[in-house]
Amino acid sequence: MSMKSFYKKIGKKVKKLREERHLTQELLAEKAGLSLDYIGKIEVNINNPGLKTIFKLAKAMEVEPWELLKFDDDV
């Protein structure tokens, strides 16, 4: 797996988990202490989140950080 496809999968997983929790990008950004623009760019693979951001996103969505890195076939 290339780094590009890895980050693309992370973006898709963030979006999937966010939507499953009925969170808007704005609410997720607020809960994670990140900007709305940054959340949007993660989801469309423009920005690549670091570990600190992955932890913030996981905490905001009430999941374990590894769950953002576990990819199903649909992600």
N, C-alpha and C positions, 0 to 999 in steps of 0.2 A: 504494500500500500504506500502510495506517495504521501508526502506531507500535505500536499494540496487536497487530496481526497480525504485524508484524515481530518483536516480542519473543516472540510465541507460536511463530513459526517457529524462532527461536533455541532456545527450550526444547525443541522437538521434535527439533531437530538434535543438541543436547547428549545427549538421551536415546538417540537412534539411534546416535550414535558411541560412547557409553558402552557400550551393549549389544553393539555389534559387537566391542568390545574385551574383552568379558566382564568388565566392571568393575561392581561394585555401586556404589550411590550412596555408601555409606560409604567404599569404597576410593578412589573418585574424589575425594571430599571430603578425605581424608587426603593424597592425592598433590598436590592443588591448594592445600592449606593453607586450605581453606574448611570451613564447618560442614556437617554432613549435612543439617540443616534448610534451609540456603540452597540446596544442590544440588536438593533436592526442590522447593523453591519456584520455582527457575528452570525446572525441567522442566514444571511445571504453570502457568507464567505468572503467578505471584504476585509474584516478584521479577524485576527487569530487570537483567541484568548489564551493568556498565560495561566499558570497554575493558581495564582492568587485570584484571578477572575473566575476560574472554574469553581473554586471554593466559595466565592461570594454568590455565584449563580446557584450552586447546589444548596447553600444555606437558605437563600431566598425562596427556592422551590421546595424546600424541606425534603431533599433527597441526599444521598451520600454522593460525594464527588465522583466516585468511580462510576456511578450510574450515567454520568454525562459522557463517559468514555466506553460504555458498553453498547455496541452497535448491533441492532437487529437487522434482518434482511431488508426491512422497509425503511431503514435510515441510510 
